[in-house]
Amino acid sequence: PGGHQPVVSTSEVFQSYEEDCRTSLDKLRSLAAVAEGSGPAAERAAAGQELVDAHQTASQALQQMELELKSMGSLGAPLAGKLKEYRQAIVANRTLVRNVQARLQKEGLTARATPRSAEEEKALAEGHNRLRSGTRRLEDSRRTALEAEEIGLNVMSDLHSQRETIMRTKGHLNELDDNLGTTKRLLTGLIRRSQANQAMVWCLAVVLFIILVFVIYLKLAKLSAALR
């Protein structure tokens, strides 16, 4: 914590576990040959115990490969066949380990004829540490992927909501534009009718003025004739 941790891609993690599994299986076969050979009893017993450890390490590596493959999703499909081959090899070598152990027990050779050396203990501890470290990296990668997926879903949801809001706003603007067009047409009609009414009023006023002038003229003419 607090230090910089290297970024390991998913394929690199899978390849690391694959290398561990392949190395352990190769070691297992070599140890089986020693345990079934005609060498010293202590050497055969030690090989029999290391045989069990090698098989356990290979099985753990296979489990990590399976977890890694699941975390890769569809990208891990091409590796499914390879994983199946390793699984079959683990099953086949499990039978080999049992047969070797049964033979050693029948011959009276204990699995712990000689204790592990410091180098073997150190190598085994380092292998377990690598598995734990790889598991942590895998969990971190899966957690990061899940967080990224959640963020992506939230962004998509927000974008969808914004799109719906924009579409509703666009609809409101179109309705407002239609209403403004209707209002403009009504105002234009009112103005035209107002202008027409105003023209009619002026025409009526002119006609009334002419009639008034004519009536006054007739009155004056009649008055002038009476005075004569």
VOPAGU-2260 file (C-alpha; in pm, 1 decimal, decimal comma):
REM VOPAGU-2260
SITE   aa  ch    i         X         Y         Z
SITE  PRO   A    0       0,0       0,0       0,0
SITE  GLY   A    1     123,9     343,3     -88,9
SITE  GLY   A    2     387,6     197,5    -330,1
SITE  HIS   A    3     363,1     173,0    -704,3
SITE  GLN   A    4     239,9    -167,1    -821,8
SITE  PRO   A    5     312,9    -283,0   -1178,8
SITE  VAL   A    6      17,1    -322,3   -1410,1
SITE  VAL   A    7     -12,1    -681,0   -1539,4
SITE  SER   A    8    -245,4    -752,6   -1827,1
SITE  THR   A    9    -489,4   -1042,0   -1813,3
SITE  SER   A   10    -301,4   -1240,8   -2081,6
SITE  GLU   A   11      26,9   -1204,2   -1892,0
SITE  VAL   A   12    -133,5   -1338,3   -1575,1
SITE  PHE   A   13    -273,5   -1639,1   -1762,2
SITE  GLN   A   14      63,0   -1708,3   -1923,3
SITE  SER   A   15     234,6   -1689,2   -1584,1
SITE  TYR   A   16       1,8   -1951,3   -1435,2
SITE  GLU   A   17      30,8   -2161,7   -1748,5
SITE  GLU   A   18     409,1   -2162,3   -1715,7
SITE  ASP   A   19     379,5   -2266,3   -1349,0
SITE  CYS   A   20     140,6   -2547,9   -1440,0
SITE  ARG   A   21     355,1   -2675,8   -1727,5
SITE  THR   A   22     674,9   -2661,6   -1520,4
SITE  SER   A   23     508,7   -2847,9   -1232,3
SITE  LEU   A   24     376,3   -3119,1   -1465,5
SITE  ASP   A   25     720,1   -3166,0   -1624,3
SITE  LYS   A   26     876,3   -3186,1   -1279,4
SITE  LEU   A   27     607,3   -3432,1   -1171,6
SITE  ARG   A   28     687,7   -3671,1   -1455,9
SITE  SER   A   29    1060,0   -3653,9   -1382,2
SITE  LEU   A   30     999,9   -3721,6   -1013,5
SITE  ALA   A   31     769,3   -4012,0   -1097,4
SITE  ALA   A   32    1048,6   -4169,4   -1299,4
SITE  VAL   A   33    1285,9   -4132,9   -1004,4
SITE  ALA   A   34    1033,7   -4265,8    -751,8
SITE  GLU   A   35     962,0   -4572,0    -966,8
SITE  GLY   A   36    1328,4   -4631,6   -1046,6
SITE  SER   A   37    1584,9   -4851,8    -875,4
SITE  GLY   A   38    1774,2   -4576,0    -695,0
SITE  PRO   A   39    1838,2   -4536,9    -322,9
SITE  ALA   A   40    1533,1   -4568,5    -100,6
SITE  ALA   A   41    1576,5   -4220,2      51,8
SITE  GLU   A   42    1599,3   -4063,2    -293,3
SITE  ARG   A   43    1287,9   -4245,6    -414,6
SITE  ALA   A   44    1091,1   -4151,0    -100,3
SITE  ALA   A   45    1193,3   -3786,1    -134,9
SITE  ALA   A   46    1090,8   -3792,4    -501,4
SITE  GLY   A   47     755,0   -3938,5    -398,6
SITE  GLN   A   48     691,6   -3649,0    -157,5
SITE  GLU   A   49     804,1   -3386,7    -407,9
SITE  LEU   A   50     576,7   -3558,8    -655,7
SITE  VAL   A   51     278,0   -3474,4    -435,1
SITE  ASP   A   52     393,3   -3114,6    -394,8
SITE  ALA   A   53     440,7   -3074,9    -770,2
SITE  HIS   A   54      91,5   -3207,8    -837,9
SITE  GLN   A   55     -55,5   -2972,4    -577,2
SITE  THR   A   56     126,7   -2674,7    -730,5
SITE  ALA   A   57       5,9   -2769,8   -1079,3
SITE  SER   A   58    -353,7   -2802,7    -950,9
SITE  GLN   A   59    -336,1   -2460,1    -786,1
SITE  ALA   A   60    -199,7   -2306,6   -1104,9
SITE  LEU   A   61    -483,6   -2470,0   -1301,7
SITE  GLN   A   62    -740,5   -2319,7   -1061,6
SITE  GLN   A   63    -589,5   -1975,0   -1112,3
SITE  MET   A   64    -594,9   -2027,0   -1490,2
SITE  GLU   A   65    -966,0   -2113,6   -1470,5
SITE  LEU   A   66   -1039,8   -1799,1   -1266,1
SITE  GLU   A   67    -838,0   -1589,0   -1507,5
SITE  LEU   A   68   -1020,3   -1737,7   -1806,3
SITE  LYS   A   69   -1358,2   -1654,5   -1648,0
SITE  SER   A   70   -1249,8   -1295,8   -1585,3
SITE  MET   A   71   -1150,9   -1257,2   -1952,1
SITE  GLY   A   72   -1508,0   -1323,1   -2070,1
SITE  SER   A   73   -1542,8   -1377,2   -2444,5
SITE  LEU   A   74   -1174,9   -1289,9   -2496,5
SITE  GLY   A   75   -1078,5   -1613,8   -2322,3
SITE  ALA   A   76   -1272,9   -1839,1   -2560,9
SITE  PRO   A   77    -963,2   -1930,5   -2771,0
SITE  LEU   A   78    -788,7   -2052,0   -2453,1
SITE  ALA   A   79   -1067,5   -2290,7   -2349,0
SITE  GLY   A   80    -919,7   -2581,3   -2547,6
SITE  LYS   A   81    -576,5   -2532,8   -2394,8
SITE  LEU   A   82    -726,0   -2520,4   -2045,2
SITE  LYS   A   83    -911,0   -2846,3   -2113,6
SITE  GLU   A   84    -583,1   -3014,5   -2210,9
SITE  TYR   A   85    -417,7   -2902,7   -1885,3
SITE  ARG   A   86    -719,1   -3024,4   -1686,2
SITE  GLN   A   87    -695,2   -3366,4   -1849,8
SITE  ALA   A   88    -321,7   -3374,7   -1779,7
SITE  ILE   A   89    -383,5   -3293,5   -1412,0
SITE  VAL   A   90    -637,3   -3578,0   -1385,7
SITE  ALA   A   91    -404,1   -3823,2   -1558,4
SITE  ASN   A   92    -110,1   -3728,1   -1335,8
SITE  ARG   A   93    -326,9   -3754,8   -1023,9
SITE  THR   A   94    -365,9   -4122,9   -1107,6
SITE  LEU   A   95       9,7   -4145,5   -1162,3
SITE  VAL   A   96      75,6   -3988,4    -820,5
SITE  ARG   A   97    -158,9   -4232,8    -647,9
SITE  ASN   A   98       1,7   -4529,6    -819,4
SITE  VAL   A   99     351,8   -4412,4    -723,7
SITE  GLN   A  100     246,7   -4348,8    -363,2
SITE  ALA   A  101      83,0   -4690,5    -342,9
SITE  ARG   A  102     399,4   -4856,9    -473,7
SITE  LEU   A  103     620,6   -4668,8    -228,2
SITE  GLN   A  104     396,5   -4765,0      63,4
SITE  LYS   A  105     392,7   -5126,0     -50,4
SITE  GLU   A  106     770,9   -5126,4     -52,0
SITE  GLY   A  107     777,0   -4972,2     295,0
SITE  LEU   A  108     920,5   -4637,2     184,2
SITE  THR   A  109     784,6   -4339,9     375,6
SITE  ALA   A  110     694,0   -4019,0     197,3
SITE  ARG   A  111     911,4   -3822,6     439,2
SITE  ALA   A  112    1231,3   -4027,6     430,1
SITE  THR   A  113    1427,3   -3705,3     398,0
SITE  PRO   A  114    1310,8   -3357,3     496,4
SITE  ARG   A  115    1290,9   -3078,5     246,4
SITE  SER   A  116    1600,6   -2867,2     210,8
SITE  ALA   A  117    1597,8   -2492,0     282,0
SITE  GLU   A  118    1611,0   -2425,3     -92,0
SITE  GLU   A  119    1305,3   -2645,0    -150,4
SITE  GLU   A  120    1114,3   -2476,7     130,5
SITE  LYS   A  121    1206,7   -2136,7     -10,1
SITE  ALA   A  122    1103,1   -2236,8    -363,8
SITE  LEU   A  123     770,4   -2370,8    -236,8
SITE  ALA   A  124     705,2   -2053,9     -35,1
SITE  GLU   A  125     790,0   -1839,5    -335,7
SITE  GLY   A  126     547,2   -2042,7    -546,5
SITE  HIS   A  127     269,1   -1990,8    -294,0
SITE  ASN   A  128     351,0   -1620,0    -272,9
SITE  ARG   A  129     331,2   -1593,0    -650,6
SITE  LEU   A  130      -7,6   -1760,9    -647,8
SITE  ARG   A  131    -134,8   -1528,7    -374,9
SITE  SER   A  132       4,9   -1223,9    -553,4
SITE  GLY   A  133    -149,4   -1334,5    -881,5
SITE  THR   A  134    -482,5   -1390,7    -709,2
SITE  ARG   A  135    -473,1   -1041,0    -563,5
SITE  ARG   A  136    -391,2    -893,1    -904,0
SITE  LEU   A  137    -674,3   -1091,9   -1057,8
SITE  GLU   A  138    -920,6    -972,3    -793,6
SITE  ASP   A  139    -801,9    -613,4    -842,3
SITE  SER   A  140    -848,2    -647,4   -1218,3
SITE  ARG   A  141   -1196,3    -793,5   -1176,3
SITE  ARG   A  142   -1292,5    -521,6    -926,9
SITE  THR   A  143   -1161,8    -252,0   -1162,9
SITE  ALA   A  144   -1353,0    -407,8   -1453,0
SITE  LEU   A  145   -1674,6    -418,4   -1249,3
SITE  GLU   A  146   -1628,9     -56,2   -1141,5
SITE  ALA   A  147   -1563,0      48,1   -1501,6
SITE  GLU   A  148   -1872,0    -142,9   -1615,1
SITE  GLU   A  149   -2083,5      25,1   -1346,9
SITE  ILE   A  150   -1952,0     367,8   -1445,1
SITE  GLY   A  151   -2021,9     290,8   -1811,2
SITE  LEU   A  152   -2378,4     185,4   -1731,7
SITE  ASN   A  153   -2433,1     502,4   -1528,0
SITE  VAL   A  154   -2297,0     717,3   -1810,9
SITE  MET   A  155   -2519,3     539,9   -2062,0
SITE  SER   A  156   -2819,5     592,1   -1833,8
SITE  ASP   A  157   -2736,7     961,5   -1796,6
SITE  LEU   A  158   -2694,0    1000,3   -2171,5
SITE  HIS   A  159   -3025,9     826,4   -2231,0
SITE  SER   A  160   -3198,6    1057,1   -1981,7
SITE  GLN   A  161   -3036,7    1361,8   -2141,9
SITE  ARG   A  162   -3144,9    1243,2   -2486,9
SITE  GLU   A  163   -3504,2    1206,4   -2365,7
SITE  THR   A  164   -3488,1    1553,8   -2210,8
SITE  ILE   A  165   -3352,7    1699,9   -2535,8
SITE  MET   A  166   -3624,0    1525,3   -2736,3
SITE  ARG   A  167   -3894,8    1658,1   -2503,0
SITE  THR   A  168   -3746,9    2008,3   -2521,9
SITE  LYS   A  169   -3737,2    1983,2   -2899,8
SITE  GLY   A  170   -4103,3    1881,4   -2900,7
SITE  HIS   A  171   -4192,2    2176,4   -2677,2
SITE  LEU   A  172   -4000,9    2412,1   -2907,7
SITE  ASN   A  173   -4184,3    2275,3   -3211,0
SITE  GLU   A  174   -4518,0    2326,4   -3034,8
SITE  LEU   A  175   -4413,7    2678,1   -2933,9
SITE  ASP   A  176   -4310,0    2752,2   -3291,9
SITE  ASP   A  177   -4649,5    2630,7   -3416,1
SITE  ASN   A  178   -4825,3    2842,3   -3155,9
SITE  LEU   A  179   -4620,2    3147,5   -3252,5
SITE  GLY   A  180   -4709,4    3092,4   -3619,8
SITE  THR   A  181   -5078,3    3067,3   -3533,1
SITE  THR   A  182   -5058,4    3380,3   -3317,5
SITE  LYS   A  183   -4881,7    3568,0   -3594,7
SITE  ARG   A  184   -5152,0    3473,5   -3843,6
SITE  LEU   A  185   -5425,5    3584,8   -3600,1
SITE  LEU   A  186   -5254,5    3918,4   -3536,2
SITE  THR   A  187   -5209,0    3974,9   -3908,7
SITE  GLY   A  188   -5580,1    3905,7   -3964,4
SITE  LEU   A  189   -5677,9    4141,3   -3680,7
SITE  ILE   A  190   -5459,3    4419,0   -3818,8
SITE  ARG   A  191   -5605,9    4378,6   -4165,1
SITE  ARG   A  192   -5960,9    4382,7   -4028,6
SITE  SER   A  193   -5876,1    4688,0   -3818,6
SITE  GLN   A  194   -5738,8    4865,8   -4124,2
SITE  ALA   A  195   -6046,9    4772,9   -4326,0
SITE  ASN   A  196   -6277,5    4900,9   -4050,5
SITE  GLN   A  197   -6079,4    5223,6   -4027,6
SITE  ALA   A  198   -6109,5    5274,8   -4404,3
SITE  MET   A  199   -6484,3    5215,3   -4386,9
SITE  VAL   A  200   -6516,0    5471,8   -4105,5
SITE  TRP   A  201   -6329,5    5733,0   -4309,0
SITE  CYS   A  202   -6543,2    5661,4   -4615,3
SITE  LEU   A  203   -6861,0    5695,2   -4406,4
SITE  ALA   A  204   -6735,5    6022,5   -4259,4
SITE  VAL   A  205   -6667,0    6162,2   -4607,4
SITE  VAL   A  206   -7012,3    6058,7   -4728,3
SITE  LEU   A  207   -7178,1    6216,8   -4425,1
SITE  PHE   A  208   -6974,9    6535,2   -4475,7
SITE  ILE   A  209   -7083,8    6555,3   -4840,4
SITE  ILE   A  210   -7446,9    6497,9   -4741,0
SITE  LEU   A  211   -7419,0    6767,0   -4474,2
SITE  VAL   A  212   -7271,4    7014,4   -4719,3
SITE  PHE   A  213   -7543,8    6934,6   -4971,9
SITE  VAL   A  214   -7818,9    6982,1   -4710,1
SITE  ILE   A  215   -7672,2    7318,0   -4605,3
SITE  TYR   A  216   -7652,8    7422,3   -4966,5
SITE  LEU   A  217   -8020,2    7336,5   -5021,2
SITE  LYS   A  218   -8121,9    7529,6   -4708,7
SITE  LEU   A  219   -7929,6    7835,1   -4818,2
SITE  ALA   A  220   -8073,1    7814,0   -5169,2
SITE  LYS   A  221   -8426,0    7788,7   -5035,0
SITE  LEU   A  222   -8368,5    8079,1   -4795,7
SITE  SER   A  223   -8229,1    8294,0   -5076,7
SITE  ALA   A  224   -8535,8    8223,6   -5296,4
SITE  ALA   A  225   -8772,9    8321,2   -5012,7
SITE  LEU   A  226   -8597,4    8651,8   -4960,8
SITE  ARG   A  227   -8654,1    8748,4   -5327,5
